[in-house]
Amino acid sequence: MQLSKKLTILVMVALLLSSLAVADTIEVWLTGHSNEELSIIRELTESNFTAKTGISVNFTGLSWADNESRYLLAAASGEAPDVAGAGALFLPELGLRGALIDLSTMPGFSEVYNRSYPNFYRSLQYQGITFGVPYTAQVTTGFQRNDVLQNLGISEIRTWDELKQALPKMQANGTTFTLQWFMTDTLYADVNMFMWQRGADDYNHDLTKSGYDDPESIIAFADYTELYTKYNIPMEFPVFQAFTTGELALTLGYPNFYMNLVHGAPQIEGKWSMVQAPGYVIDGKLNRTTTGGGSALGIFASSKKKTQAWEFIKWITSEETQLELSSRIMNQIQGALFLPSTRGSALKIDIAQDSAAAYDKALNEATSSVYGLVAPRHRRRYLQMAAQKTILTGVDPKTAILEAAAEHNAEIARKQKEYERYIKVLLSNK
């Protein structure tokens, strides 16, 4: 009898401890990380977050190919995680449907918000509501073969006009320039760069109309397409190989290209450097804005552990954690580069100081796509189709971009009706 009572007490204690452990466990889904990266994030979380807070984290990795459908299904089924890690522009899509909370309502939000680059939040907010916080960083920079250009008497290419003046000489001597995305479905990022540098954007200021029919957008789009149609830059190219041989003297790319060169092209060490992309001089000021941003974290409205979820977000977006993640990923994964999302932290990562300074400057001057009601996949398609019409079939660039604006405007009008009830609810809760 006595043994039975003791056994019952032990079982009850075990169940209590188990329930407490479950109560302090949150589910976090992250998108686009390799198994090695996810393992490092998991290990760091266990040793530096769970050990201090008692909050355990179960991580699930999602691919870029299916993360949006997984999240939409999770939101509809009521089986969503506590924390969603995804591409920045997708979080407002979830948020406007009521699936994510407004993070600005969480305690200490201002401190967390100010850690990252202000322009990154263009992709994460709508009508002043914030649906995510950046936890990774990405930015487009230029990569220049100094030796090749110097042999041609060119020290630096700062503007698009300077590039156009240099291209005939470059091409006559067996080298050229490439944009980052060629004719792929990501070419919108190249087009956006030209638009932003001229002060234009995908939308007007209040997000009610397309920005593609803005006079500056039309000029920017024409300049972009002219590089292909008049100056014959490649529509596809083996970028790494061509850069190492000198057939490519200037190109644009993300940080993975930097690491490819450092680890995979020792034969050109000291012959290349990271530079800013060409830009426009507008009102006497050179604008070299490129695409910047990164993945972000939001909290599902259905979560019963919003406080614990917020503690995790605050921890992983702190400078200390960001630098530790960067250090571990770069030391443990050959050729990997993790750019911290915290301002100024690029200067503290383990790469050459001139490259770190270039990344810091680019991140501070970069911007991200503004979130509007039209799903990014649709808006991007309009720009891709406009570019293909002009570059591949000879349609006048103004005609092509105005057709894109008309399609964009029609979709904006449809989405304003579709989202009207959701927006009213969100704004009433502010």
ABEGO torsion letter per residue (X at the ends): XAAAAAAAAAAAAAAAAAAAAAAABBBBBBBGBBAAAAAAAAAAAAAAAAAAAGBBBBBBBBBAAAAAAAAAAAAAAGABBABBBBBAAAAAAAAAAGABBBAAABBGAAAAAAABBAAAAAAABBGGBBABBBABBBBBBBBBBAAAAAAAGBABBABAAAAAAAAAAAAAAGBBBBBAAEABAAAAAAAAAAAAAAGBBABBAAGABBAAABAAAAAAAAAAAAAAAAAGBBABBBAAAAAAAGABABBBBBAAAAAAAAAABAAABGABBBBBBBBBBBGGBBBABBBBEEBBBBBBAABAAAAAAAAAAAAAABAAAAAAAAAAAAAABBGBBBBBABBGAAAABBBBAAAAAAAAAAAAABBBBBBBABBAAAAAAAAAAAAAAAAAAGBBAAAAAAAAAAAAAAAAAAAAAAAAAAAAAAAAAX
